[in-house]
Every structure is written in structure tokens, then in C-alpha cells.
Amino acid sequence: MGGGYYPSNIIESLAATAAFISFINIFGGFLVTQRMLDMFKR
């Protein structure tokens, strides 16, 4: 994404936002999956 700590233009800002949202999506998927698996434990 450019190598800097902060985005320097709109393209890098959109890329950083997309990466952050995808991280939240993946992390939330693991939480939901764990909750569903806990429902089937005895």
C-alpha cells in the first residue's frame, strides 16, 4: 500500500479502509463460527 505509515492519497486510503474492513469481517467470522460450534458441544 505504498510503504508509509499513513495513506498519502485517496487510493491508499481506500485500500487501507478495505484491508481494515476485511480484517473485521474475518475476525467476526471466527467469532460466529466458534459460537456456532459451542452450541453443539455437550
C-alpha positions as CSV (number, residue, x, y, z in Angstrom):
1,M,0.0,0.0,0.0
2,G,2.9,2.4,-0.5
3,G,5.1,1.6,2.4
4,G,4.4,4.6,4.6
5,Y,2.7,4.6,8.0
6,Y,-0.2,6.7,6.8
7,P,-2.0,6.8,3.5
8,S,-0.9,9.7,1.3
9,N,-3.7,9.8,-1.3
10,I,-7.2,8.7,-1.8
11,I,-6.3,5.3,-3.4
12,E,-4.1,4.3,-0.4
13,S,-6.9,5.5,2.0
14,L,-9.4,3.3,0.2
15,A,-7.0,0.4,0.2
16,A,-6.3,0.8,3.9
17,T,-10.0,1.0,4.7
18,A,-10.7,-2.1,2.7
19,A,-8.0,-4.0,4.4
20,F,-9.3,-2.9,7.8
21,I,-12.9,-3.9,7.0
22,S,-11.8,-7.3,5.7
23,F,-9.9,-7.9,8.9
24,I,-13.0,-7.1,10.9
25,N,-15.0,-9.5,8.6
26,I,-12.5,-12.3,9.1
27,F,-12.3,-11.9,12.8
28,G,-16.1,-11.7,13.1
29,G,-16.4,-14.9,11.1
30,F,-14.1,-16.7,13.5
31,L,-16.2,-15.5,16.5
32,V,-19.5,-16.5,14.9
33,T,-18.1,-19.9,13.9
34,Q,-16.8,-20.5,17.5
35,R,-20.2,-19.5,18.9
36,M,-21.9,-22.0,16.5
37,L,-19.5,-24.8,17.4
38,D,-20.1,-24.1,21.1
39,M,-23.9,-24.7,20.5
40,F,-23.2,-28.3,19.5
41,K,-20.9,-29.2,22.5
42,R,-22.5,-31.3,25.2
